[in-house]
């Protein structure tokens, strides 16, 4: 996989993030780091991301990992 494909693949693991939304996020923010640091409002600036999806993305990124 190329770097571009790996970046898209990582983002597609987020809730309700399709290949199209992953590309939009990367084009808008430029890097996964900037996406991870974005606020809910900033995520909602990306077409196709509403409040629900933005909230879910923030939750997954910011929550601590809990082992079973």
C-alpha positions in Angstrom: 0.0 0.0 0.0 1.2 3.5 -0.7 1.3 6.2 2.0 -1.9 7.8 0.5 -3.7 4.4 0.6 -2.6 3.8 4.2 -3.8 7.2 5.3 -7.2 6.6 3.7 -7.4 3.1 5.2 -6.8 4.4 8.7 -9.5 7.0 8.4 -12.0 4.5 6.9 -11.8 2.8 10.3 -13.5 5.8 11.9 -17.3 5.6 12.4 -19.3 6.3 9.2 -16.2 7.4 7.3 -16.3 6.0 3.8 -13.5 6.2 1.2 -15.0 9.4 -0.2 -15.2 11.1 3.3 -11.7 9.9 4.1 -10.4 11.7 0.9 -12.4 14.8 1.8 -10.9 14.9 5.3 -7.4 14.5 4.0 -7.8 17.1 1.3 -9.3 19.5 3.8 -6.9 19.0 6.8 -3.8 17.8 5.0 -2.8 15.1 7.5 -4.2 12.6 9.9 -2.6 14.5 12.8 -4.6 17.6 11.9 -7.8 15.6 11.6 -7.2 14.1 15.0 -6.6 17.6 16.5 -9.7 19.1 14.8 -12.7 20.3 16.8 -16.2 19.0 16.1 -17.0 22.3 14.3 -13.9 22.0 12.2 -14.8 18.4 11.2 -18.3 19.6 10.3 -16.7 22.0 7.7 -16.1 18.9 5.6 -19.0 18.1 3.2 -20.7 14.9 4.3 -19.8 15.3 8.0 -22.6 16.4 10.2 -22.8 16.7 14.0 -23.4 13.0 14.6 -20.5 11.8 12.6 -18.2 14.5 14.0 -19.2 13.6 17.5 -18.5 9.9 16.9 -15.1 10.7 15.3 -14.1 12.9 18.3 -15.2 10.2 20.7 -13.2 7.4 19.1 -10.0 9.6 18.8 -10.2 11.0 22.3 -11.3 8.0 24.3 -8.9 6.0 26.3 -8.4 2.3 25.2 -10.1 0.0 27.6 -9.1 -3.7 27.6 -11.7 -6.3 28.2 
